[in-house]
Amino acid sequence: MVSDAQSRFLPYGRQTIEDDDVAAVAAVLRGDWLTTGPAIEAFESAVGVAVGARHVVVCANGTAALHLALETLDAPGSTVIVPSVTFVATANAARHAGMEVVFADVDPNSGLMTAATLEKALDRAKGRVVSAVLPVDLGGQTTDKTAIAEIALRHRITVVDDSSHAFGSRYPADGELIPVGSARHADMVAFSFHAVKNITMAEGGAVCTSNAVRAERMRRLRHHGIERDGARFTAGGIDDRGALPWYYELLEAGFNYRVTDLQCALGLSQLAKLNRFREQRNAVVRSYDAALAPLAPLVRPVTRVAGAPFWHLYAVLIDFAQTGMTRANVMRALRERGIGSQVHYIPVHTQPYYVERYGRTSLAGADAYYERTLSLPLFSSMTSDDAERVASALRDVLAA
C-alpha cells in the first residue's frame, strides 16, 4: 500500500509558508499601509543585519534589483560580462540598461564562472569599454569572489553579483566565512526572493551595497525617479518652514519597481526562519549525497566549491548517453513517480535573441554542463525520507 508521503508530489522547488507567515501578511492587510509603508524599511534593516550590508534597497523582483544596480553605473553602450549558465534575467538586465553582453564560459562540473573563464571573456571583449562583470552564484554555491574582485580591480570594472540563488550562503575570504550580500568583494549584490528561493516574499528582490550614493539613487529610481527630500530639490518647493508638504521633483526618468508592505511582512517572517531553513536543506542534501553515491559515476552531484552554501538547488550531472535515455524521458519517468525536476539553465548564449544579436559563440564548459545537468527536488519542508524516495526513483528509472 502506498503511503501519503510516497504519493505526495515533490516539485523541484516550492515555498514553505507557515502559520506565522500568514499571520504577518494578515496583520498588514488589517493595518493602514499596504505599500510604501514601515514594513519596507524594517525588512531592509533586517536583511542588512542578516548579511552584514551597510545599505539594502528592496524592490519588486530580482531582475529589477539587477537593473537598478546597473543603472547606477551610467554606462549605456558599454559591455558587461555575464556567465552563460544563468537565468536570462542576468543578461536581460544589462540590455535594459542599454549595455551589450559578452558571455563567459563556466566550469563544466560546477556551472560557475571562474577567474580563468572571466579572463577569457575579457580577452574576447578587447576593444570594447567593459563596465561591469555579473558573477552568478548557482544553486547556493558561490563564485570565487576574491579572485574575481582582483581581476575586476585590475581591469577597473564594477562587480555586480547576481546572488539570486545564494541568500544565506557564505564564502571563504581572509580566513573567515563571509555572508553573501556583505558587499566586501563586490560593489553591489543582487538577491531574489521569488517563491522558490531560500526565503520568499512571493516576488521581491534587493540590492546590497556599501555605497550610500548608489543606494540613495536606487531608492529614487525604484519610484519613478521622484525626489521628496527638500535638501535635494533643484527647482523650488521650499518655504520658510522647509519642504512644501505636497511637493516633489522628478530628477530622472525611473521605474515603478516599488515593493509592497505585504511582501516585506512576509519577507520579515521568512527571514526569522533563515537558519532553520538552511539546516533543513543541508540535511536533505546530505541524504541525497549518501543515497546517490552508489550511482556514481553515472550520476553525481555538481562539483562542490569552497564555502558554506545555503543550498537552493540540488543539481546532479547525469551521463545520459551512457544511460541510453534522454533527459526528457528521465524527467517524464520521474514525474510519473510523483517527482518533479528541472534544468538550470539553458545557456543564455544559445538563446535566439542573443544568437541574433551577437552570433554563435562556442562555450564548451557551458554546453557540457547543460548537456548533463538535472535539478532534483529541494525545498525547506522536505525530509531525508523524501530525498531517499527521489534517489530510489531515479535508480529505478535508470535501471529500466
C-alpha positions in Angstrom: 0.0 0.0 0.0 1.3 3.5 -0.9 1.6 5.9 2.0 0.6 9.6 1.8 4.3 10.5 1.9 5.1 8.3 -1.0 2.1 9.6 -3.1 2.8 13.3 -2.4 4.1 15.1 -5.5 7.6 16.5 -4.9 8.2 19.5 -7.2 11.8 20.6 -7.9 11.2 23.6 -5.6 8.4 25.3 -3.7 7.8 27.9 -1.0 7.5 26.9 2.7 4.7 29.1 4.2 3.7 28.5 7.8 1.0 30.0 10.0 3.1 32.8 11.3 3.9 33.9 7.7 0.1 34.1 7.0 -0.4 36.0 10.3 2.3 38.5 9.3 0.6 39.3 6.0 -2.9 39.3 7.5 -1.7 41.9 10.1 -0.6 44.2 7.2 -4.0 43.7 5.5 -5.7 44.9 8.7 -3.4 47.9 9.1 -3.1 51.3 7.5 -0.3 50.6 5.0 -0.4 48.1 2.1 2.5 49.6 0.2 5.4 52.1 0.7 4.9 51.8 4.5 7.0 50.9 7.5 7.5 47.2 6.7 9.7 48.1 3.8 12.4 49.9 5.9 12.1 47.2 8.6 12.8 44.5 6.0 15.7 46.4 4.5 17.2 46.8 8.0 16.7 43.1 8.9 18.4 42.0 5.6 21.3 44.3 6.3 21.8 42.8 9.7 21.5 39.2 8.3 24.1 39.7 5.6 26.3 42.4 7.1 25.4 45.0 4.4 25.6 48.8 5.0 22.8 49.6 2.7 19.9 47.5 1.4 17.4 48.6 -1.3 14.4 46.3 -1.6 12.5 46.2 -4.9 9.9 44.4 -7.0 12.0 41.3 -8.0 15.5 40.0 -8.7 15.5 41.3 -12.3 14.6 44.8 -11.0 17.4 44.5 -8.5 20.0 43.8 -11.2 18.6 46.5 -13.4 18.7 49.2 -10.7 22.3 48.2 -9.8 23.4 48.5 -13.4 21.6 51.8 -13.9 23.8 53.4 -11.3 26.8 52.8 -13.5 25.5 55.4 -16.1 27.2 53.3 -18.8 24.8 52.7 -21.7 26.7 51.4 -24.7 29.3 49.7 -22.6 29.8 46.0 -22.3 29.3 43.7 -19.3 30.5 40.1 -18.8 27.8 37.6 -17.9 28.3 33.8 -17.4 26.2 31.8 -19.9 24.8 29.4 -17.3 22.2 31.6 -15.6 18.6 32.6 -16.0 18.1 35.0 -18.9 17.3 37.8 -16.4 21.0 38.4 -15.7 21.8 39.3 -19.3 18.4 41.0 -19.9 19.0 43.4 -17.1 22.1 44.6 -18.8 20.2 45.0 -22.1 17.5 47.0 -20.2 20.3 49.3 -19.0 21.5 49.9 -22.6 24.5 47.6 -22.3 25.9 44.9 -24.5 26.8 41.4 -23.3 29.8 39.2 -23.7 29.2 35.7 -22.3 31.7 34.0 -20.2 32.1 30.2 -20.1 31.8 28.2 -16.9 33.3 25.2 -15.2 31.7 22.2 -16.8 31.2 20.4 -13.5 30.0 23.2 -11.2 28.3 25.6 -13.7 30.1 28.5 -12.1 32.1 31.2 -13.9 35.8 31.1 -12.8 38.6 33.5 -12.8 40.0 31.8 -15.9 36.7 32.0 -17.8 36.3 35.6 -16.8 39.8 36.4 -18.2 39.0 34.7 -21.5 35.7 36.6 -21.8 37.6 39.9 -21.1 40.1 38.9 -23.9 37.1 38.4 -26.3 35.8 41.9 -25.2 39.1 43.7 -26.0 38.5 46.9 -27.9 35.2 47.5 -26.1 34.6 49.5 -22.9 33.8 46.9 -20.3 32.0 48.5 -17.3 31.0 45.5 -15.2 31.0 41.8 -14.6 28.0 40.0 -13.2 29.2 36.8 -11.5 26.4 34.4 -10.9 26.1 32.2 -7.7 24.5 28.9 -8.7 22.3 26.6 -6.6 23.6 28.1 -3.4 27.3 27.8 -4.3 29.3 31.0 -4.9 31.9 32.1 -7.4 35.5 32.7 -6.3 34.7 36.2 -5.1 38.3 37.2 -4.1 39.8 36.1 -7.4 37.0 37.9 -9.4 37.4 41.0 -7.3 41.1 41.1 -8.0 40.5 40.8 -11.8 37.9 43.5 -11.7 40.1 45.8 -9.8 42.9 45.3 -12.3 40.6 46.0 -15.2 38.8 48.8 -13.4 35.4 47.3 -13.8 32.4 47.1 -11.4 31.4 43.8 -9.8 27.6 43.3 -9.5 27.0 39.8 -8.0 23.9 38.0 -9.1 23.3 36.1 -5.9 19.7 35.3 -6.5 20.4 31.6 -5.6 22.7 32.4 -2.6 20.9 34.4 0.1 22.2 32.9 3.4 25.3 31.4 1.8 28.8 32.2 2.9 32.1 32.2 1.0 35.7 31.9 2.2 38.0 35.0 2.3 40.6 36.4 4.6 40.5 33.3 6.8 36.7 33.5 7.5 33.4 32.7 6.0 31.7 35.9 4.8 28.0 36.3 4.2 27.0 36.8 0.6 25.5 40.3 0.4 28.1 41.9 2.7 29.5 43.5 -0.5 33.0 43.1 0.8 34.2 41.7 -2.6 31.6 43.3 -4.9 30.3 46.8 -5.5 26.7 45.6 -5.4 25.0 42.3 -4.7 21.5 41.4 -6.1 19.1 39.0 -4.4 15.8 37.4 -5.5 13.0 36.4 -3.1 10.9 34.6 -5.6 8.6 31.8 -4.4 11.2 29.0 -4.8 14.1 30.9 -3.4 15.7 30.3 0.0 13.3 32.7 1.7 10.4 34.3 -0.2 8.4 37.5 -0.5 6.3 35.8 -3.2 8.1 38.1 -5.5 10.8 40.6 -4.5 14.4 41.5 -4.8 17.1 43.5 -3.1 20.4 45.2 -3.8 23.1 45.3 -1.1 26.0 47.8 -1.3 28.5 49.7 0.8 28.0 52.8 -1.4 25.5 55.3 0.2 25.2 57.4 -3.0 24.3 54.3 -5.1 21.8 53.2 -2.5 20.1 56.6 -2.4 19.9 56.7 -6.2 18.4 53.2 -6.5 15.7 54.1 -4.0 14.8 57.1 -6.2 14.9 55.1 -9.4 12.6 52.4 -8.0 10.0 55.1 -7.5 10.0 56.7 -11.0 13.0 58.9 -10.3 11.0 61.1 -7.9 12.7 63.0 -5.1 10.8 64.1 -1.9 13.8 65.2 0.2 13.8 69.0 0.2 17.6 69.0 0.6 17.9 67.7 -2.9 15.3 69.9 -4.6 16.6 71.9 -7.6 13.6 73.9 -8.7 12.0 75.3 -5.6 9.5 73.5 -3.3 10.8 75.2 -0.1 9.3 77.9 2.1 10.5 79.4 5.4 9.3 76.2 7.2 11.0 73.7 4.9 9.8 71.5 2.1 6.3 72.1 0.9 4.0 69.2 2.1 2.8 68.2 -1.4 5.9 68.9 -3.4 8.2 66.5 -5.2 10.6 66.7 -8.1 11.3 64.3 -10.9 15.1 64.3 -11.1 15.4 61.5 -13.7 13.2 59.0 -15.5 13.0 56.0 -13.2 10.8 52.9 -12.9 7.9 51.5 -10.9 10.0 48.9 -9.1 8.3 49.5 -5.7 7.6 46.7 -3.3 4.6 46.3 -1.0 4.3 46.1 2.8 2.6 42.8 2.2 5.7 41.4 0.6 8.0 42.8 3.2 5.9 41.5 6.0 6.2 38.0 4.5 9.9 38.6 4.0 10.5 39.6 7.6 8.6 36.5 8.8 10.6 34.2 6.5 13.9 35.9 7.4 13.4 34.8 11.1 13.5 31.2 9.8 16.7 31.6 7.8 18.9 29.3 10.0 16.3 26.6 10.3 15.6 26.6 6.6 19.3 26.4 5.9 19.8 23.4 8.2 16.7 21.6 6.8 18.0 22.0 3.2 21.5 21.0 4.2 20.2 17.8 5.9 18.3 16.9 2.7 21.5 17.5 0.6 23.5 15.2 2.9 20.8 12.5 2.5 20.9 12.9 -1.3 24.7 12.6 -1.3 24.6 9.3 0.6 21.6 7.9 -1.3 23.0 8.7 -4.8 26.6 7.7 -4.1 26.0 4.1 -5.5 25.1 5.6 -8.8 28.4 7.3 -9.4 29.9 7.9 -11.9 26.7 7.7 -13.9 25.1 10.2 -11.6 27.0 12.6 -9.3 26.3 15.9 -7.7 27.8 19.0 -9.2 31.3 19.7 -8.1 31.4 21.3 -4.7 33.4 24.5 -4.2 34.8 26.1 -1.0 32.3 27.8 1.2 29.2 27.2 3.3 26.2 27.2 0.9 22.6 27.6 1.7 21.5 25.1 -0.9 18.9 26.5 -3.3 19.1 23.6 -5.8 20.2 20.0 -5.7 21.7 19.6 -9.2 23.3 16.4 -10.4 25.2 15.6 -13.5 24.0 12.5 -15.4 25.7 10.8 -18.3 22.6 10.5 -20.3 24.4 8.9 -23.3 25.6 6.1 -21.0 22.2 5.5 -19.6 20.6 5.1 -23.0 17.9 7.5 -22.0 17.3 11.1 -23.0 16.9 13.7 -20.3 13.4 14.4 -21.3 12.4 10.7 -20.9 14.1 10.6 -17.4 12.1 13.7 -16.4 8.9 12.2 -17.7 9.5 8.9 -15.9 10.3 10.7 -12.6 7.1 12.7 -13.0 5.1 9.5 -13.4 6.5 8.5 -10.0 5.4 11.8 -8.4 8.7 13.6 -8.7 9.4 16.9 -10.4 12.7 18.0 -11.8 14.0 21.0 -13.8 17.0 22.1 -15.8 19.1 25.1 -14.6 19.8 26.5 -17.1 19.7 26.6 -20.9 22.9 28.5 -21.7 21.9 32.1 -22.4 24.4 32.4 -25.3 22.3 29.8 -27.2 19.0 31.7 -26.9 17.7 33.0 -30.2 17.7 36.7 -29.2 21.4 36.6 -28.2 22.4 34.5 -31.2 20.7 37.0 -33.5 22.4 39.9 -31.7 25.9 38.5 -31.3 26.2 35.4 -33.5 27.0 31.9 -32.3 29.6 31.7 -29.5 31.4 28.5 -28.6 31.5 28.0 -24.9 32.4 24.3 -24.3 32.1 24.4 -20.5 28.5 25.8 -20.5 27.5 23.3 -23.2 28.9 20.4 -21.3 27.3 21.4 -18.1 23.9 21.9 -19.8 24.0 18.5 -21.5 24.3 16.7 -18.2 22.5 18.8 -15.5 19.2 18.0 -13.8 17.8 19.6 -10.7 16.1 17.2 -8.3 13.6 18.4 -5.6 14.9 20.6 -2.8 12.9 22.8 -0.5 12.8 23.6 3.1 9.9 21.4 4.1 11.5 18.3 2.5 12.7 15.5 4.7 15.6 13.0 4.4 13.0 10.3 3.6 11.9 12.5 0.6 15.4 12.6 -0.6 15.8 8.8 -0.3 12.5 8.4 -2.2 13.8 10.6 -5.1 17.1 8.7 -5.2 15.3 5.4 -5.3 13.0 6.5 -8.1 16.0 7.8 -10.1 17.7 4.4 -9.6 14.6 2.6 -10.8 14.2 4.9 -13.8 17.9 4.5 -14.9 17.8 0.7 -14.3 14.7 0.4 -16.5 
